[in-house]
Amino acid sequence: MAGPAIELSGVEKRYGAHAALADVSLSVAPGEFTALVGGSGSGKTTLLKSINRLMTPDAGSVRVLGADVGATEPHLLRRKIGYVFQEVGLFPHLTVAENIAITPKLLGWDRQRIDARVANLLGLVDLPLDVAGRPPAALSGGQRQRVGVARALAAEPKLMLMDEPFGALDPLTRDALGSDYRALHGRLGLTTVMVTHDMAEAVLLADRIVVLRDGRIVADGAPADLLARAEDEGVRALLEAPRRQAERLRAKLAAARPDGPV
């Protein structure tokens, strides 16, 4: 497509005296994987929700895939955008297949096309076909999150929004699912915007990191570029957090060896 996949211009959102977003402008290119990072209350999730009209800005404009989201019916907009969040939100009374098929059914797909899509998606997210008939409660947390990704991809969106999608998972499952999703992002030609509190996750998965503070963008760029030129002490501290954690971990592991530090 020509032009940005997502474009925010002068977006503002206030809750009483608190400015959740203050004159935010952001353009995301097709195929880009962008991570939104920052402290609690910095505006990350509010910005993400403005893209699919889960939040309506007080000022400014948001365009998605060339269309003004304010002039688009919310339910029609959201059918074009995949959305994955930490709690997964699978319907417990539906099977895995029925959960994945929700949006295709709303779009009027025939049964044969839906069944083929469910089978294809289970393969894409590395789940066996026999989970299709199970209820979500019969799956592990990591498996449920994979079903959440499959459901978000069901109607073949080109845009994916992710709000702390792997935050509730154990470290090994989180790492595996993050890597698998990054591969899917490239294979399917997706545009992804992900909110995360984990700087290591942002650095490992994203092409671009956008740092927010007090509702404003304070840094924006490729991870290596940001680290090389960040002048703001808070931004630099945030970007260097994975390195500091790795250094502390190496020191602790070395001290725990029977022969002591090397």
DRENLO-423051 format. One record per residue (C-alpha): residue number from 1; x, y negated, z. Coordinates in Angstrom, 1 decimal. Layout:
BEGIN
NUM;X;Y;Z
...
//
This chain:
BEGIN
1;0.0;0.0;0.0
2;1.1;-3.6;-0.5
3;1.6;-5.8;2.5
4;1.8;-4.9;6.2
5;-0.2;-2.0;7.7
6;-0.9;-4.1;10.8
7;-0.7;-7.9;11.1
8;-1.5;-9.8;14.3
9;-1.5;-13.6;14.0
10;-1.6;-15.9;17.1
11;-3.5;-13.3;19.2
12;-4.6;-14.4;22.7
13;-6.5;-12.6;25.4
14;-7.2;-13.9;28.9
15;-8.8;-12.2;31.9
16;-9.6;-15.2;34.1
17;-6.4;-17.0;34.8
18;-4.3;-14.1;33.6
19;-3.0;-14.2;30.0
20;-2.8;-10.6;28.9
21;-1.6;-11.8;25.4
22;-0.3;-15.3;24.7
23;0.0;-16.3;21.0
24;1.3;-12.9;19.9
25;2.2;-12.4;16.2
26;3.4;-9.1;14.9
27;3.7;-7.4;11.5
28;4.1;-3.7;11.2
29;5.2;-2.2;7.8
30;3.7;1.0;6.3
31;5.6;4.0;7.5
32;7.2;2.3;10.5
33;7.3;3.8;13.9
34;7.1;1.0;16.5
35;7.3;1.3;20.2
36;5.8;-1.3;22.5
37;7.7;-1.5;25.8
38;7.7;-3.7;28.9
39;6.7;-3.7;32.6
40;3.3;-3.0;33.9
41;0.9;-5.9;33.0
42;3.2;-7.1;30.1
43;0.4;-6.7;27.5
44;1.4;-3.5;25.8
45;-1.9;-1.6;26.0
46;-4.0;-4.8;25.4
47;-2.0;-5.4;22.2
48;-2.5;-1.8;21.1
49;-6.3;-1.9;21.8
50;-6.6;-5.1;19.8
51;-5.6;-3.1;16.7
52;-8.7;-0.8;16.8
53;-11.1;-3.3;18.5
54;-11.2;-1.6;21.8
55;-10.3;-5.1;22.9
56;-11.5;-8.3;21.1
57;-9.1;-11.2;21.2
58;-10.1;-14.6;22.4
59;-8.2;-16.2;19.6
60;-6.1;-15.2;16.6
61;-6.7;-12.6;14.0
62;-5.9;-8.9;13.5
63;-5.7;-7.2;10.1
64;-5.4;-3.5;9.6
65;-4.7;-1.9;6.2
66;-5.5;-5.3;4.7
67;-8.9;-5.8;6.3
68;-9.8;-8.2;9.1
69;-10.8;-6.0;12.1
70;-13.2;-8.7;13.3
71;-15.2;-8.3;10.2
72;-15.3;-4.5;10.3
73;-17.8;-2.4;12.2
74;-15.8;-0.9;15.1
75;-16.9;2.7;14.5
76;-16.0;2.5;10.8
77;-12.6;1.0;11.7
78;-11.8;3.7;14.3
79;-12.5;6.5;11.9
80;-9.6;5.3;9.8
81;-7.2;5.1;12.8
82;-5.9;8.0;14.8
83;-5.8;7.3;18.6
84;-3.9;9.4;21.2
85;-3.7;8.6;24.9
86;-2.3;10.1;28.0
87;-5.5;11.6;29.4
88;-6.2;13.4;26.0
89;-10.0;13.1;26.5
90;-11.0;16.4;24.9
91;-14.7;17.3;25.4
92;-14.7;20.2;27.8
93;-18.0;21.7;26.5
94;-16.6;22.0;23.0
95;-14.0;24.5;21.6
96;-10.7;23.3;20.4
97;-11.9;23.5;16.7
98;-15.0;21.6;17.6
99;-13.0;18.9;19.3
100;-10.7;18.5;16.2
101;-13.7;18.5;13.9
102;-15.6;15.6;15.5
103;-14.6;12.8;13.1
104;-14.7;14.9;9.9
105;-18.3;15.9;10.9
106;-19.2;12.3;11.4
107;-17.8;11.6;7.9
108;-20.0;14.3;6.4
109;-17.3;16.8;5.4
110;-18.6;20.2;4.5
111;-17.9;23.3;6.6
112;-15.3;24.8;4.4
113;-13.3;21.6;4.2
114;-13.5;21.2;8.0
115;-12.4;24.8;8.7
116;-9.5;24.4;6.4
117;-8.5;21.1;8.0
118;-8.6;22.6;11.5
119;-6.5;25.5;10.5
120;-4.0;23.2;8.8
121;-3.8;20.9;11.8
122;-3.2;23.7;14.3
123;-0.3;24.7;12.2
124;1.0;21.2;12.0
125;1.0;20.7;15.7
126;2.5;24.2;16.3
127;-0.5;25.9;17.9
128;-1.7;29.4;17.0
129;-4.9;29.8;15.1
130;-6.5;31.8;17.9
131;-6.7;28.8;20.2
132;-9.5;27.4;17.8
133;-12.2;29.1;19.7
134;-11.0;28.4;23.2
135;-12.2;25.7;25.5
136;-9.7;23.0;26.4
137;-9.6;24.3;30.0
138;-8.0;27.5;28.8
139;-4.9;25.6;27.4
140;-1.8;24.2;29.1
141;-1.3;20.5;29.4
142;1.1;20.4;26.5
143;-1.3;22.5;24.3
144;-4.2;20.1;25.1
145;-2.0;17.1;24.1
146;-1.2;18.8;20.8
147;-4.9;19.3;20.3
148;-5.3;15.6;21.0
149;-2.7;14.8;18.2
150;-4.5;17.2;15.9
151;-7.9;15.5;16.6
152;-6.4;12.1;15.9
153;-5.1;13.3;12.6
154;-8.3;15.1;11.6
155;-9.7;12.5;9.2
156;-6.3;12.0;7.5
157;-5.6;8.5;8.8
158;-2.5;6.6;7.8
159;-2.3;4.7;11.0
160;-1.8;6.2;14.5
161;-2.0;4.4;17.8
162;-0.5;6.2;20.9
163;-0.9;5.0;24.5
164;1.6;6.8;26.8
165;0.7;10.0;24.8
166;3.3;12.3;26.5
167;3.5;10.6;29.9
168;1.7;13.3;31.9
169;3.7;16.2;30.6
170;6.8;17.9;32.1
171;10.1;16.7;30.7
172;10.7;19.7;28.5
173;7.2;19.7;27.0
174;7.4;15.9;26.6
175;10.7;16.1;24.7
176;9.5;18.9;22.4
177;6.1;17.2;21.6
178;7.8;13.9;21.0
179;10.3;15.4;18.6
180;7.5;17.3;16.8
181;5.3;14.2;16.5
182;8.3;12.2;15.1
183;8.7;14.9;12.4
184;5.0;14.7;11.6
185;5.1;10.9;11.4
186;7.7;11.3;8.6
187;6.2;14.3;6.9
188;2.7;12.7;6.7
189;3.9;9.2;5.9
190;2.2;7.7;9.0
191;2.5;4.3;10.5
192;2.7;4.7;14.3
193;2.5;2.2;17.1
194;3.2;3.8;20.5
195;3.1;2.3;24.0
196;5.6;3.9;26.4
197;7.2;3.1;29.8
198;10.1;5.5;28.9
199;12.9;3.6;27.3
200;14.7;6.8;26.3
201;11.6;8.0;24.5
202;11.3;4.6;22.7
203;15.0;4.7;21.6
204;14.8;8.3;20.5
205;11.6;8.2;18.6
206;11.0;4.6;17.3
207;12.5;2.8;14.3
208;11.7;-0.5;16.1
209;11.2;-1.6;19.7
210;9.0;-4.6;20.6
211;9.5;-5.8;24.2
212;6.7;-7.6;25.9
213;6.7;-9.7;29.1
214;3.8;-11.7;30.5
215;1.8;-11.3;27.3
216;4.5;-12.5;25.0
217;7.0;-10.7;22.7
218;10.5;-11.4;24.0
219;12.5;-9.1;21.8
220;11.8;-7.2;18.5
221;14.1;-5.1;16.4
222;15.8;-1.7;15.8
223;17.1;-0.2;19.1
224;20.8;-0.5;18.3
225;20.4;-4.0;17.0
226;18.5;-5.2;20.1
227;21.1;-3.7;22.4
228;23.9;-5.4;20.5
229;22.4;-8.9;20.4
230;20.0;-9.1;23.4
231;20.8;-12.3;25.3
232;17.9;-12.0;27.8
233;19.1;-10.3;30.9
234;15.7;-8.5;31.5
235;15.6;-7.2;27.9
236;19.2;-6.0;28.1
237;18.6;-4.3;31.5
238;15.5;-2.5;30.0
239;17.4;-1.3;26.9
240;20.4;-0.2;28.9
241;18.2;1.9;31.3
242;18.7;5.2;29.4
243;22.5;4.8;29.5
244;22.5;4.0;33.2
245;20.3;7.0;33.9
246;22.6;9.3;31.9
247;25.7;8.0;33.7
248;24.1;8.6;37.1
249;23.0;12.0;36.1
250;26.5;13.0;34.8
251;28.0;11.7;38.1
252;25.5;13.7;40.2
253;26.1;16.9;38.2
254;29.8;16.5;38.4
255;29.7;16.0;42.2
256;27.5;19.1;42.6
257;30.1;21.4;40.9
258;31.9;23.8;43.3
259;35.3;22.3;42.5
260;34.0;18.7;42.8
261;34.2;15.9;40.2
262;36.3;16.4;37.2
//
